[in-house]
Amino acid sequence: MPQQDAEPDEETPWPAAPTVWIVDDDLGFVWWLGEIFTEARCRALPAFSCEDALSLMKRLNIGADLIVVNPQLPGVSAMLQTLNRANHSLKIVTIQKSSEPHVIDERSQATLERPSGFDPVSRTEWLKKVRRLLRQIESAASSRKGLK
């Protein structure tokens, strides 16, 4: 049985890598999570505020398939409204600390708990979560396409 993560042969094209923006004011966390999304074959881009994310997207002309955002950042609601107007199929994941009450945003497809540390076990667990999340998002997108 072939591994799911095996590279395709030369004749099989890579599917387009989803573009993931990670918006959080914690540089270490953004870098760490970006490496995990990159390992999951995504194009991970950092932003340290909602204003930075919108500015970078406009300046670089790079949209988003998935945005991972700290819901406590100033301007998050306005940023998500702007991005949803530009891309109705945008997927949103919120990141929360374990000490925060879990607030479910109606626009969010998932809420993930920020790791307490950046050790190898956390990294492995997060890579599993990211891959599972990407499969769910891909499956939901495929289901919607089939309904149209």
C-alpha positions, 0 to 999 in steps of 0.5 A: 500500500503506497504512503499518502505522503509519497511524492508523485512520479514524474508524470503525475502533476503536483496539485496546486499547493494551498496558500495558507496565511498565518496571522499571529503576533507571536513570531516563534509560533508563526515560524513554527506553524509555518514550517508544519504547513510547509511540510504538509505541502502548503505555501505558508506565509506569515503576518504579525497583525491583521493590517500586515496580512491585508497589506502583504496580500495586496502588495504581493498579489497573493490570495489565501485558501486558508487563513490561520488567525489568532482571534484576539488580534485587533482588526480580525473581524474586519480582516475576515470580512474583507477576505471573505468578500474577495474569496467566498471559499476561504477557509478560516482556522482560529488558534486559541490558548488553552487558558482562553475560553473557546469562542466559536466564530461562525466563519471559522471551520476549526479552532485549534489549541495553541501548543504549550511548547514547541517540542518534537511531540507537539510538532508531530501532533500538530502535523497530524492535525494540519494534515487532517484539517487539510483533508477535511477542507479538501473533502468539503470543497469537493462535496460542494463542487459535486452539488453544483 
